[in-house]
């Protein structure tokens, strides 16, 4: 049974063959399909690995890796909502909450959901990028106000995760279907 991964933040010069070669180092690649993310008009890919174990290995190894000058973000295309959060994931949530200085209920729930549906390594790389942007002067909203570190994190996350993960984190406010 194959496991599909969602790959975001691709440079437009990256080809299916480039991704196949990159992911093949972590297992058998069953298929690669590149398309355009409608929200931001940038390329994204779905990479199908032969097994769940190989997909997890690729996800952990390739999150944050640079390809053609851009940092890759890899998560499952369809999150597995039947599993429990691991102690390591809970620790990752706490570390990210502390780094971002978040304390309100909804952002805390959304950070937990990002770690749960996209993986701890995905969230760690996202937090690293948000902190780097903040240290370089930050990011501003359309009305000219400066985003908080958490605001940068959530802005970036919106464009780095699969559509299903985005629906859970943003449309549902981080409320996981299995935990209501």
Secondary structure, DSSP 8 states (H G I E B T S, - for coil): --EEEEEES--TT--HHHHHHHHHTTS-EEEEEEEEETTTTEEEEEEEESSHHHHHHHHHHHTT-EETTEE-EEEESS--TTS---HHHHHHHHHHHHHHT--SHHHHHHHHHHHHHH-HHHHHHHHHHHHHHHHTT--B-TTS-B--HHHHHHHHHHTTS-HHHHIIIIITTT--GGG-
